[in-house]
Amino acid sequence: MPEPLLELRGLRKRFGGLTVTDDVSLTVLPGEIHAVIGPNGAGKTTLIHQISGTLRPDEGEVVFAGQRVTDWSFPRRARAGLARSFQITCIVPGFTALENVALAVQARSGSSFRFFRPAHLEARLNEAARAALEGVGLGHRAGVVAGSMSHGEKRQLELAVALAMEPRLLLLDEPLAGAGPEETERLVALLRSLRQRYGILLVEHDMGAVFALADRVSVLVYGRVVITGTVEEIRSHPEVRSAYLGEDEMA
Ligand SMILES: Nc1ncnc2c1ncn2[C@@H]1O[C@H](COP(=O)(O)OP(=O)(O)OP(=O)(O)O)[C@@H](O)[C@H]1O
């Protein structure tokens, strides 16, 4: 078994009297897609926040690439290769796709935002941004203003922004939300193509996509992991079938 890229050890988070993350332990291996599923309010997004560093757990540890990062800030984790794909709201609608990704490349390279840059730097920035766009199948849309793109394309762009940060692990919170059937198909193919290069922790409600993509699945209920297993194990688990997913989604 390879060394996990991400390891959560006994994470616990309370909001007032409510325990939203309850002793969660799981791993993501290099090249693995580990999906976290569960009913609304189960604590999936709160878990992602604790991994990315926007929320501190009350107890437990987050270990990334062998380092204990529990006390690290969000930017420090991002620089170390833990990239969270943000909701579309992080995209600047008036900028082109290329400009949006170039901003992320610049953030990654640590230089401050400057409107007037030497031409050779600008060329390097654009080259890296273009490569990230190619990686998500948006190379031909580089010059298009983000605000005029389709929902699915914005999702692809959001992924390109995350990839521009040169991550080792991608945290994806409902990447298929709001996508139509064709867009979903395209995005699932894209995520599948990324899996070998990155570890992926995927939170997603679309069970068809989860079962098509995931190497392992953890089911979260009231903040607790009730089972972690392969897609087949999850599909055939009687409690999961009846209580958490709905029979129709398992067909
Ligand atoms: N900052 C907060 N303060 C208090 N309660 C919170 C806070 N954030 C989340 N919660 C509560 O924690 C629980 C888990 O929320 P969370 O958004 O993590 O669930 P989820 O599994 O992502 O849900 P969904 O599938 O609907 O997105 C919910 O009951 C929510 O109301």
The ligand as an SDF file (V2000), in Angstrom:
LIG
                    3D

 31 33  0  0  0  0  0  0  0  0999 V2000
  -20.5510   27.7840   10.6830 N   0  0  0  0  0  0  0  0  0  0  0  0
  -21.5140   26.9870   11.1290 C   0  0  0  0  0  0  0  0  0  0  0  0
  -22.1410   27.2460   12.3010 N   0  0  0  0  0  0  0  0  0  0  0  0
  -23.0930   26.4080   12.7580 C   0  0  0  0  0  0  0  0  0  0  0  0
  -23.5240   25.2950   12.1330 N   0  0  0  0  0  0  0  0  0  0  0  0
  -22.9520   24.9970   10.9490 C   0  0  0  0  0  0  0  0  0  0  0  0
  -21.9200   25.8260   10.3780 C   0  0  0  0  0  0  0  0  0  0  0  0
  -21.5340   25.2770    9.1930 N   0  0  0  0  0  0  0  0  0  0  0  0
  -22.2910   24.1610    9.0300 C   0  0  0  0  0  0  0  0  0  0  0  0
  -23.1340   23.9860   10.0630 N   0  0  0  0  0  0  0  0  0  0  0  0
  -24.0630   22.8780   10.2590 C   0  0  0  0  0  0  0  0  0  0  0  0
  -23.2960   21.7040   10.1610 O   0  0  0  0  0  0  0  0  0  0  0  0
  -24.0390   20.6600    9.5260 C   0  0  0  0  0  0  0  0  0  0  0  0
  -23.2560   20.1150    8.3670 C   0  0  0  0  0  0  0  0  0  0  0  0
  -23.1850   21.0880    7.3380 O   0  0  0  0  0  0  0  0  0  0  0  0
  -22.3730   20.8400    5.9840 P   0  0  0  0  0  0  0  0  0  0  0  0
  -22.6290   22.0100    5.0950 O   0  0  0  0  0  0  0  0  0  0  0  0
  -20.9790   20.4990    6.2740 O   0  0  0  0  0  0  0  0  0  0  0  0
  -23.1250   19.5480    5.4070 O   0  0  0  0  0  0  0  0  0  0  0  0
  -23.0630   18.9200    3.9440 P   0  0  0  0  0  0  0  0  0  0  0  0
  -22.9600   17.4560    4.1270 O   0  0  0  0  0  0  0  0  0  0  0  0
  -21.9930   19.5870    3.1450 O   0  0  0  0  0  0  0  0  0  0  0  0
  -24.4890   19.3050    3.3600 O   0  0  0  0  0  0  0  0  0  0  0  0
  -24.9620   19.5070    1.8290 P   0  0  0  0  0  0  0  0  0  0  0  0
  -24.9140   18.1580    1.2040 O   0  0  0  0  0  0  0  0  0  0  0  0
  -26.3580   20.0110    1.9690 O   0  0  0  0  0  0  0  0  0  0  0  0
  -24.0190   20.5030    1.1990 O   0  0  0  0  0  0  0  0  0  0  0  0
  -25.3900   21.2740    9.1460 C   0  0  0  0  0  0  0  0  0  0  0  0
  -26.3180   20.9350   10.1440 O   0  0  0  0  0  0  0  0  0  0  0  0
  -25.1000   22.7590    9.1470 C   0  0  0  0  0  0  0  0  0  0  0  0
  -26.2640   23.4920    9.4530 O   0  0  0  0  0  0  0  0  0  0  0  0
  1  2  1  0
  2  3  1  0
  2  7  2  0
  3  4  2  0
  4  5  1  0
  5  6  2  0
  6  7  1  0
  6 10  1  0
  7  8  1  0
  8  9  2  0
  9 10  1  0
 10 11  1  0
 11 12  1  0
 11 30  1  0
 12 13  1  0
 13 14  1  0
 13 28  1  0
 14 15  1  0
 15 16  1  0
 16 17  2  0
 16 18  1  0
 16 19  1  0
 19 20  1  0
 20 21  2  0
 20 22  1  0
 20 23  1  0
 23 24  1  0
 24 25  2  0
 24 26  1  0
 24 27  1  0
 28 29  1  0
 28 30  1  0
 30 31  1  0
M  END
$$$$
